[in-house]
Amino acid sequence: VFPSANITVVENFYDQRLLDIERQERGSQPIRFLYLSNLMIGKGIQEFLDALILLKQRNIPFTVSLAGGLE
């Protein structure tokens, strides 16, 4: 369904390469996040939301979709 070139999977850690991506590299398109996990502290939702706050503070455009059960 998704072209593989447009997807980066980050499982239970962050990838330093993602922090080094220049804004020009992605153009003016917002970063799109899809969070697929249970929405509970132990699954990282709090860290994910904290990271979104940092992006917002830096005026980096993004969109978010969440999918997962509430625990």
PDB file of N, CA, C and O in Angstrom:
ATOM      1  N   VAL A   1       0.820  -1.192   0.000  1.00  0.00           N
ATOM      2  CA  VAL A   1       0.000   0.000   0.000  1.00  0.00           C
ATOM      3  C   VAL A   1       0.865   1.259   0.000  1.00  0.00           C
ATOM      4  O   VAL A   1       0.534   2.232  -0.677  1.00  0.00           O
ATOM      5  N   PHE A   2       1.991   1.252   0.765  1.00  0.00           N
ATOM      6  CA  PHE A   2       2.865   2.409   0.853  1.00  0.00           C
ATOM      7  C   PHE A   2       4.156   2.142   0.081  1.00  0.00           C
ATOM      8  O   PHE A   2       4.729   1.059   0.200  1.00  0.00           O
ATOM      9  N   PRO A   3       4.618   3.103  -0.700  1.00  0.00           N
ATOM     10  CA  PRO A   3       5.929   2.926  -1.337  1.00  0.00           C
ATOM     11  C   PRO A   3       7.006   2.801  -0.256  1.00  0.00           C
ATOM     12  O   PRO A   3       7.059   3.624   0.658  1.00  0.00           O
ATOM     13  N   SER A   4       7.850   1.797  -0.350  1.00  0.00           N
ATOM     14  CA  SER A   4       8.846   1.533   0.690  1.00  0.00           C
ATOM     15  C   SER A   4       9.816   2.701   0.876  1.00  0.00           C
ATOM     16  O   SER A   4      10.357   2.876   1.968  1.00  0.00           O
ATOM     17  N   ALA A   5      10.044   3.489  -0.149  1.00  0.00           N
ATOM     18  CA  ALA A   5      10.977   4.612  -0.028  1.00  0.00           C
ATOM     19  C   ALA A   5      10.457   5.702   0.898  1.00  0.00           C
ATOM     20  O   ALA A   5      11.233   6.547   1.344  1.00  0.00           O
ATOM     21  N   ASN A   6       9.164   5.702   1.195  1.00  0.00           N
ATOM     22  CA  ASN A   6       8.567   6.755   2.002  1.00  0.00           C
ATOM     23  C   ASN A   6       8.306   6.338   3.444  1.00  0.00           C
ATOM     24  O   ASN A   6       7.658   7.075   4.187  1.00  0.00           O
ATOM     25  N   ILE A   7       8.793   5.182   3.851  1.00  0.00           N
ATOM     26  CA  ILE A   7       8.504   4.678   5.190  1.00  0.00           C
ATOM     27  C   ILE A   7       9.799   4.414   5.941  1.00  0.00           C
ATOM     28  O   ILE A   7      10.735   3.815   5.411  1.00  0.00           O
ATOM     29  N   THR A   8       9.834   4.874   7.185  1.00  0.00           N
ATOM     30  CA  THR A   8      10.936   4.551   8.082  1.00  0.00           C
ATOM     31  C   THR A   8      10.329   3.922   9.321  1.00  0.00           C
ATOM     32  O   THR A   8       9.508   4.550   9.989  1.00  0.00           O
ATOM     33  N   VAL A   9      10.711   2.705   9.640  1.00  0.00           N
ATOM     34  CA  VAL A   9      10.212   2.015  10.816  1.00  0.00           C
ATOM     35  C   VAL A   9      11.209   2.209  11.946  1.00  0.00           C
ATOM     36  O   VAL A   9      12.400   1.939  11.790  1.00  0.00           O
ATOM     37  N   VAL A  10      10.713   2.680  13.088  1.00  0.00           N
ATOM     38  CA  VAL A  10      11.549   2.868  14.269  1.00  0.00           C
ATOM     39  C   VAL A  10      10.942   2.013  15.373  1.00  0.00           C
ATOM     40  O   VAL A  10       9.886   2.346  15.911  1.00  0.00           O
ATOM     41  N   GLU A  11      11.603   0.921  15.708  1.00  0.00           N
ATOM     42  CA  GLU A  11      11.083  -0.017  16.694  1.00  0.00           C
ATOM     43  C   GLU A  11      11.826   0.119  18.008  1.00  0.00           C
ATOM     44  O   GLU A  11      12.999  -0.243  18.100  1.00  0.00           O
ATOM     45  N   ASN A  12      11.157   0.635  19.023  1.00  0.00           N
ATOM     46  CA  ASN A  12      11.646   0.672  20.394  1.00  0.00           C
ATOM     47  C   ASN A  12      12.961   1.403  20.604  1.00  0.00           C
ATOM     48  O   ASN A  12      13.634   1.164  21.607  1.00  0.00           O
ATOM     49  N   PHE A  13      13.340   2.266  19.713  1.00  0.00           N
ATOM     50  CA  PHE A  13      14.533   3.091  19.872  1.00  0.00           C
ATOM     51  C   PHE A  13      14.482   4.162  18.799  1.00  0.00           C
ATOM     52  O   PHE A  13      13.622   4.119  17.919  1.00  0.00           O
ATOM     53  N   TYR A  14      15.378   5.107  18.860  1.00  0.00           N
ATOM     54  CA  TYR A  14      15.438   6.095  17.785  1.00  0.00           C
ATOM     55  C   TYR A  14      16.668   5.838  16.940  1.00  0.00           C
ATOM     56  O   TYR A  14      17.624   5.207  17.392  1.00  0.00           O
ATOM     57  N   ASP A  15      16.643   6.314  15.750  1.00  0.00           N
ATOM     58  CA  ASP A  15      17.741   6.132  14.816  1.00  0.00           C
ATOM     59  C   ASP A  15      18.411   7.497  14.623  1.00  0.00           C
ATOM     60  O   ASP A  15      17.761   8.441  14.174  1.00  0.00           O
ATOM     61  N   GLN A  16      19.683   7.609  14.953  1.00  0.00           N
ATOM     62  CA  GLN A  16      20.407   8.875  14.851  1.00  0.00           C
ATOM     63  C   GLN A  16      20.310   9.455  13.439  1.00  0.00           C
ATOM     64  O   GLN A  16      20.301  10.674  13.272  1.00  0.00           O
ATOM     65  N   ARG A  17      20.239   8.599  12.432  1.00  0.00           N
ATOM     66  CA  ARG A  17      20.134   9.087  11.050  1.00  0.00           C
ATOM     67  C   ARG A  17      18.900   9.965  10.861  1.00  0.00           C
ATOM     68  O   ARG A  17      18.923  10.901  10.062  1.00  0.00           O
ATOM     69  N   LEU A  18      17.813   9.666  11.597  1.00  0.00           N
ATOM     70  CA  LEU A  18      16.598  10.455  11.454  1.00  0.00           C
ATOM     71  C   LEU A  18      16.789  11.881  11.960  1.00  0.00           C
ATOM     72  O   LEU A  18      16.134  12.803  11.473  1.00  0.00           O
ATOM     73  N   LEU A  19      17.666  12.067  12.919  1.00  0.00           N
ATOM     74  CA  LEU A  19      17.922  13.395  13.448  1.00  0.00           C
ATOM     75  C   LEU A  19      18.769  14.233  12.503  1.00  0.00           C
ATOM     76  O   LEU A  19      18.778  15.460  12.602  1.00  0.00           O
ATOM     77  N   ASP A  20      19.474  13.590  11.595  1.00  0.00           N
ATOM     78  CA  ASP A  20      20.380  14.282  10.689  1.00  0.00           C
ATOM     79  C   ASP A  20      19.747  14.672   9.355  1.00  0.00           C
ATOM     80  O   ASP A  20      20.412  15.266   8.506  1.00  0.00           O
ATOM     81  N   ILE A  21      18.479  14.346   9.163  1.00  0.00           N
ATOM     82  CA  ILE A  21      17.813  14.665   7.901  1.00  0.00           C
ATOM     83  C   ILE A  21      17.598  16.176   7.818  1.00  0.00           C
ATOM     84  O   ILE A  21      16.987  16.780   8.700  1.00  0.00           O
ATOM     85  N   GLU A  22      18.097  16.756   6.772  1.00  0.00           N
ATOM     86  CA  GLU A  22      17.949  18.191   6.569  1.00  0.00           C
ATOM     87  C   GLU A  22      16.520  18.512   6.157  1.00  0.00           C
ATOM     88  O   GLU A  22      15.865  17.717   5.484  1.00  0.00           O
ATOM     89  N   ARG A  23      16.053  19.659   6.557  1.00  0.00           N
ATOM     90  CA  ARG A  23      14.691  20.080   6.223  1.00  0.00           C
ATOM     91  C   ARG A  23      14.502  20.156   4.703  1.00  0.00           C
ATOM     92  O   ARG A  23      13.430  19.827   4.196  1.00  0.00           O
ATOM     93  N   GLN A  24      15.536  20.586   3.982  1.00  0.00           N
ATOM     94  CA  GLN A  24      15.434  20.687   2.528  1.00  0.00           C
ATOM     95  C   GLN A  24      15.233  19.316   1.893  1.00  0.00           C
ATOM     96  O   GLN A  24      14.639  19.204   0.821  1.00  0.00           O
ATOM     97  N   GLU A  25      15.730  18.278   2.555  1.00  0.00           N
ATOM     98  CA  GLU A  25      15.645  16.934   2.011  1.00  0.00           C
ATOM     99  C   GLU A  25      14.199  16.465   1.897  1.00  0.00           C
ATOM    100  O   GLU A  25      13.864  15.703   0.990  1.00  0.00           O
ATOM    101  N   ARG A  26      13.342  16.914   2.808  1.00  0.00           N
ATOM    102  CA  ARG A  26      11.950  16.496   2.782  1.00  0.00           C
ATOM    103  C   ARG A  26      11.052  17.539   2.144  1.00  0.00           C
ATOM    104  O   ARG A  26       9.849  17.322   1.998  1.00  0.00           O
ATOM    105  N   GLY A  27      11.632  18.678   1.761  1.00  0.00           N
ATOM    106  CA  GLY A  27      10.854  19.715   1.110  1.00  0.00           C
ATOM    107  C   GLY A  27       9.917  20.412   2.078  1.00  0.00           C
ATOM    108  O   GLY A  27      10.171  20.456   3.282  1.00  0.00           O
ATOM    109  N   SER A  28       8.836  20.954   1.547  1.00  0.00           N
ATOM    110  CA  SER A  28       7.895  21.691   2.386  1.00  0.00           C
ATOM    111  C   SER A  28       6.785  20.798   2.939  1.00  0.00           C
ATOM    112  O   SER A  28       5.914  21.271   3.670  1.00  0.00           O
ATOM    113  N   GLN A  29       6.813  19.532   2.600  1.00  0.00           N
ATOM    114  CA  GLN A  29       5.792  18.610   3.096  1.00  0.00           C
ATOM    115  C   GLN A  29       5.971  18.364   4.586  1.00  0.00           C
ATOM    116  O   GLN A  29       7.100  18.225   5.057  1.00  0.00           O
ATOM    117  N   PRO A  30       4.866  18.307   5.339  1.00  0.00           N
ATOM    118  CA  PRO A  30       5.005  17.988   6.766  1.00  0.00           C
ATOM    119  C   PRO A  30       5.444  16.535   6.955  1.00  0.00           C
ATOM    120  O   PRO A  30       5.173  15.675   6.117  1.00  0.00           O
ATOM    121  N   ILE A  31       6.118  16.284   8.056  1.00  0.00           N
ATOM    122  CA  ILE A  31       6.478  14.914   8.406  1.00  0.00           C
ATOM    123  C   ILE A  31       5.189  14.213   8.807  1.00  0.00           C
ATOM    124  O   ILE A  31       4.390  14.773   9.558  1.00  0.00           O
ATOM    125  N   ARG A  32       4.977  13.003   8.322  1.00  0.00           N
ATOM    126  CA  ARG A  32       3.764  12.254   8.659  1.00  0.00           C
ATOM    127  C   ARG A  32       4.132  11.097   9.576  1.00  0.00           C
ATOM    128  O   ARG A  32       4.993  10.279   9.250  1.00  0.00           O
ATOM    129  N   PHE A  33       3.474  11.038  10.722  1.00  0.00           N
ATOM    130  CA  PHE A  33       3.698   9.972  11.688  1.00  0.00           C
ATOM    131  C   PHE A  33       2.469   9.088  11.773  1.00  0.00           C
ATOM    132  O   PHE A  33       1.336   9.571  11.765  1.00  0.00           O
ATOM    133  N   LEU A  34       2.706   7.797  11.853  1.00  0.00           N
ATOM    134  CA  LEU A  34       1.647   6.817  12.092  1.00  0.00           C
ATOM    135  C   LEU A  34       2.088   5.989  13.284  1.00  0.00           C
ATOM    136  O   LEU A  34       3.049   5.226  13.185  1.00  0.00           O
ATOM    137  N   TYR A  35       1.399   6.129  14.413  1.00  0.00           N
ATOM    138  CA  TYR A  35       1.753   5.426  15.641  1.00  0.00           C
ATOM    139  C   TYR A  35       0.823   4.226  15.774  1.00  0.00           C
ATOM    140  O   TYR A  35      -0.382   4.380  15.968  1.00  0.00           O
ATOM    141  N   LEU A  36       1.395   3.035  15.668  1.00  0.00           N
ATOM    142  CA  LEU A  36       0.621   1.796  15.745  1.00  0.00           C
ATOM    143  C   LEU A  36       1.062   0.995  16.964  1.00  0.00           C
ATOM    144  O   LEU A  36       2.000   0.202  16.885  1.00  0.00           O
ATOM    145  N   SER A  37       0.401   1.197  18.065  1.00  0.00           N
ATOM    146  CA  SER A  37       0.720   0.468  19.290  1.00  0.00           C
ATOM    147  C   SER A  37      -0.374   0.763  20.300  1.00  0.00           C
ATOM    148  O   SER A  37      -1.169   1.684  20.115  1.00  0.00           O
ATOM    149  N   ASN A  38      -0.411  -0.022  21.371  1.00  0.00           N
ATOM    150  CA  ASN A  38      -1.349   0.301  22.437  1.00  0.00           C
ATOM    151  C   ASN A  38      -0.991   1.669  23.001  1.00  0.00           C
ATOM    152  O   ASN A  38       0.186   2.002  23.141  1.00  0.00           O
ATOM    153  N   LEU A  39      -1.995   2.445  23.319  1.00  0.00           N
ATOM    154  CA  LEU A  39      -1.787   3.798  23.809  1.00  0.00           C
ATOM    155  C   LEU A  39      -1.625   3.765  25.327  1.00  0.00           C
ATOM    156  O   LEU A  39      -2.529   4.137  26.075  1.00  0.00           O
ATOM    157  N   MET A  40      -0.452   3.309  25.759  1.00  0.00           N
ATOM    158  CA  MET A  40      -0.167   3.205  27.183  1.00  0.00           C
ATOM    159  C   MET A  40       1.286   3.608  27.442  1.00  0.00           C
ATOM    160  O   MET A  40       2.136   3.518  26.555  1.00  0.00           O
ATOM    161  N   ILE A  41       1.549   4.044  28.647  1.00  0.00           N
ATOM    162  CA  ILE A  41       2.869   4.548  29.013  1.00  0.00           C
ATOM    163  C   ILE A  41       3.968   3.539  28.662  1.00  0.00           C
ATOM    164  O   ILE A  41       4.991   3.917  28.093  1.00  0.00           O
ATOM    165  N   GLY A  42       3.768   2.276  28.991  1.00  0.00           N
ATOM    166  CA  GLY A  42       4.790   1.254  28.769  1.00  0.00           C
ATOM    167  C   GLY A  42       5.111   0.997  27.304  1.00  0.00           C
ATOM    168  O   GLY A  42       6.124   0.371  26.992  1.00  0.00           O
ATOM    169  N   LYS A  43       4.265   1.468  26.412  1.00  0.00           N
ATOM    170  CA  LYS A  43       4.487   1.263  24.975  1.00  0.00           C
ATOM    171  C   LYS A  43       5.072   2.493  24.293  1.00  0.00           C
ATOM    172  O   LYS A  43       5.245   2.508  23.074  1.00  0.00           O
ATOM    173  N   GLY A  44       5.383   3.542  25.090  1.00  0.00           N
ATOM    174  CA  GLY A  44       6.089   4.688  24.522  1.00  0.00           C
ATOM    175  C   GLY A  44       5.244   5.852  24.062  1.00  0.00           C
ATOM    176  O   GLY A  44       5.773   6.776  23.444  1.00  0.00           O
ATOM    177  N   ILE A  45       3.959   5.846  24.337  1.00  0.00           N
ATOM    178  CA  ILE A  45       3.126   6.954  23.859  1.00  0.00           C
ATOM    179  C   ILE A  45       3.560   8.287  24.473  1.00  0.00           C
ATOM    180  O   ILE A  45       3.537   9.314  23.795  1.00  0.00           O
ATOM    181  N   GLN A  46       3.953   8.280  25.742  1.00  0.00           N
ATOM    182  CA  GLN A  46       4.368   9.529  26.388  1.00  0.00           C
ATOM    183  C   GLN A  46       5.606  10.105  25.715  1.00  0.00           C
ATOM    184  O   GLN A  46       5.679  11.312  25.484  1.00  0.00           O
ATOM    185  N   GLU A  47       6.578   9.259  25.399  1.00  0.00           N
ATOM    186  CA  GLU A  47       7.793   9.718  24.714  1.00  0.00           C
ATOM    187  C   GLU A  47       7.462  10.249  23.326  1.00  0.00           C
ATOM    188  O   GLU A  47       8.024  11.250  22.880  1.00  0.00           O
ATOM    189  N   PHE A  48       6.547   9.571  22.651  1.00  0.00           N
ATOM    190  CA  PHE A  48       6.122  10.002  21.320  1.00  0.00           C
ATOM    191  C   PHE A  48       5.485  11.392  21.393  1.00  0.00           C
ATOM    192  O   PHE A  48       5.807  12.269  20.591  1.00  0.00           O
ATOM    193  N   LEU A  49       4.586  11.588  22.352  1.00  0.00           N
ATOM    194  CA  LEU A  49       3.927  12.886  22.500  1.00  0.00           C
ATOM    195  C   LEU A  49       4.923  13.971  22.906  1.00  0.00           C
ATOM    196  O   LEU A  49       4.819  15.108  22.445  1.00  0.00           O
ATOM    197  N   ASP A  50       5.882  13.632  23.762  1.00  0.00           N
ATOM    198  CA  ASP A  50       6.928  14.595  24.140  1.00  0.00           C
ATOM    199  C   ASP A  50       7.742  15.018  22.916  1.00  0.00           C
ATOM    200  O   ASP A  50       8.085  16.191  22.770  1.00  0.00           O
ATOM    201  N   ALA A  51       8.047  14.064  22.043  1.00  0.00           N
ATOM    202  CA  ALA A  51       8.802  14.381  20.824  1.00  0.00           C
ATOM    203  C   ALA A  51       7.993  15.301  19.914  1.00  0.00           C
ATOM    204  O   ALA A  51       8.561  16.189  19.276  1.00  0.00           O
ATOM    205  N   LEU A  52       6.689  15.105  19.845  1.00  0.00           N
ATOM    206  CA  LEU A  52       5.841  15.977  19.025  1.00  0.00           C
ATOM    207  C   LEU A  52       5.836  17.403  19.578  1.00  0.00           C
ATOM    208  O   LEU A  52       5.810  18.368  18.814  1.00  0.00           O
ATOM    209  N   ILE A  53       5.861  17.530  20.895  1.00  0.00           N
ATOM    210  CA  ILE A  53       5.930  18.862  21.507  1.00  0.00           C
ATOM    211  C   ILE A  53       7.219  19.555  21.081  1.00  0.00           C
ATOM    212  O   ILE A  53       7.203  20.743  20.757  1.00  0.00           O
ATOM    213  N   LEU A  54       8.335  18.826  21.077  1.00  0.00           N
ATOM    214  CA  LEU A  54       9.612  19.410  20.646  1.00  0.00           C
ATOM    215  C   LEU A  54       9.555  19.863  19.187  1.00  0.00           C
ATOM    216  O   LEU A  54      10.056  20.935  18.846  1.00  0.00           O
ATOM    217  N   LEU A  55       8.946  19.051  18.332  1.00  0.00           N
ATOM    218  CA  LEU A  55       8.806  19.438  16.922  1.00  0.00           C
ATOM    219  C   LEU A  55       7.971  20.705  16.796  1.00  0.00           C
ATOM    220  O   LEU A  55       8.317  21.606  16.031  1.00  0.00           O
ATOM    221  N   LYS A  56       6.883  20.777  17.536  1.00  0.00           N
ATOM    222  CA  LYS A  56       6.017  21.954  17.491  1.00  0.00           C
ATOM    223  C   LYS A  56       6.764  23.195  17.958  1.00  0.00           C
ATOM    224  O   LYS A  56       6.625  24.262  17.359  1.00  0.00           O
ATOM    225  N   GLN A  57       7.557  23.069  19.024  1.00  0.00           N
ATOM    226  CA  GLN A  57       8.341  24.200  19.533  1.00  0.00           C
ATOM    227  C   GLN A  57       9.362  24.692  18.505  1.00  0.00           C
ATOM    228  O   GLN A  57       9.724  25.869  18.498  1.00  0.00           O
ATOM    229  N   ARG A  58       9.816  23.802  17.651  1.00  0.00           N
ATOM    230  CA  ARG A  58      10.798  24.165  16.614  1.00  0.00           C
ATOM    231  C   ARG A  58      10.126  24.528  15.295  1.00  0.00           C
ATOM    232  O   ARG A  58      10.800  24.703  14.279  1.00  0.00           O
ATOM    233  N   ASN A  59       8.801  24.641  15.309  1.00  0.00           N
ATOM    234  CA  ASN A  59       8.017  25.006  14.116  1.00  0.00           C
ATOM    235  C   ASN A  59       8.245  24.047  12.953  1.00  0.00           C
ATOM    236  O   ASN A  59       8.269  24.463  11.794  1.00  0.00           O
ATOM    237  N   ILE A  60       8.412  22.773  13.263  1.00  0.00           N
ATOM    238  CA  ILE A  60       8.557  21.750  12.237  1.00  0.00           C
ATOM    239  C   ILE A  60       7.167  21.170  11.967  1.00  0.00           C
ATOM    240  O   ILE A  60       6.549  20.605  12.869  1.00  0.00           O
ATOM    241  N   PRO A  61       6.674  21.304  10.738  1.00  0.00           N
ATOM    242  CA  PRO A  61       5.315  20.842  10.449  1.00  0.00           C
ATOM    243  C   PRO A  61       5.213  19.315  10.444  1.00  0.00           C
ATOM    244  O   PRO A  61       6.110  18.624   9.960  1.00  0.00           O
ATOM    245  N   PHE A  62       4.101  18.796  10.991  1.00  0.00           N
ATOM    246  CA  PHE A  62       3.876  17.355  11.024  1.00  0.00           C
ATOM    247  C   PHE A  62       2.385  17.064  11.128  1.00  0.00           C
ATOM    248  O   PHE A  62       1.593  17.912  11.540  1.00  0.00           O
ATOM    249  N   THR A  63       2.028  15.854  10.747  1.00  0.00           N
ATOM    250  CA  THR A  63       0.687  15.340  10.974  1.00  0.00           C
ATOM    251  C   THR A  63       0.838  14.001  11.677  1.00  0.00           C
ATOM    252  O   THR A  63       1.844  13.313  11.506  1.00  0.00           O
ATOM    253  N   VAL A  64      -0.158  13.635  12.463  1.00  0.00           N
ATOM    254  CA  VAL A  64      -0.098  12.418  13.271  1.00  0.00           C
ATOM    255  C   VAL A  64      -1.391  11.631  13.136  1.00  0.00           C
ATOM    256  O   VAL A  64      -2.484  12.196  13.161  1.00  0.00           O
ATOM    257  N   SER A  65      -1.251  10.332  12.994  1.00  0.00           N
ATOM    258  CA  SER A  65      -2.371   9.402  13.091  1.00  0.00           C
ATOM    259  C   SER A  65      -2.024   8.385  14.162  1.00  0.00           C
ATOM    260  O   SER A  65      -0.926   7.828  14.166  1.00  0.00           O
ATOM    261  N   LEU A  66      -2.956   8.144  15.066  1.00  0.00           N
ATOM    262  CA  LEU A  66      -2.755   7.163  16.147  1.00  0.00           C
ATOM    263  C   LEU A  66      -3.712   6.004  15.944  1.00  0.00           C
ATOM    264  O   LEU A  66      -4.872   6.201  15.582  1.00  0.00           O
ATOM    265  N   ALA A  67      -3.226   4.805  16.176  1.00  0.00           N
ATOM    266  CA  ALA A  67      -4.075   3.622  16.132  1.00  0.00           C
ATOM    267  C   ALA A  67      -3.604   2.652  17.198  1.00  0.00           C
ATOM    268  O   ALA A  67      -2.450   2.223  17.198  1.00  0.00           O
ATOM    269  N   GLY A  68      -4.506   2.311  18.108  1.00  0.00           N
ATOM    270  CA  GLY A  68      -4.142   1.389  19.164  1.00  0.00           C
ATOM    271  C   GLY A  68      -5.198   1.391  20.245  1.00  0.00           C
ATOM    272  O   GLY A  68      -6.004   2.315  20.351  1.00  0.00           O
ATOM    273  N   GLY A  69      -5.181   0.356  21.033  1.00  0.00           N
ATOM    274  CA  GLY A  69      -6.146   0.237  22.112  1.00  0.00           C
ATOM    275  C   GLY A  69      -5.751   1.077  23.312  1.00  0.00           C
ATOM    276  O   GLY A  69      -4.568   1.265  23.597  1.00  0.00           O
ATOM    277  N   LEU A  70      -6.768   1.584  24.015  1.00  0.00           N
ATOM    278  CA  LEU A  70      -6.528   2.332  25.250  1.00  0.00           C
ATOM    279  C   LEU A  70      -6.416   1.330  26.380  1.00  0.00           C
ATOM    280  O   LEU A  70      -7.264   0.452  26.541  1.00  0.00           O
ATOM    281  N   GLU A  71      -5.377   1.472  27.146  1.00  0.00           N
ATOM    282  CA  GLU A  71      -5.153   0.570  28.291  1.00  0.00           C
ATOM    283  C   GLU A  71      -5.325   1.328  29.579  1.00  0.00           C
ATOM    284  O   GLU A  71      -5.180   0.753  30.658  1.00  0.00           O
TER     285      GLU A  71
END
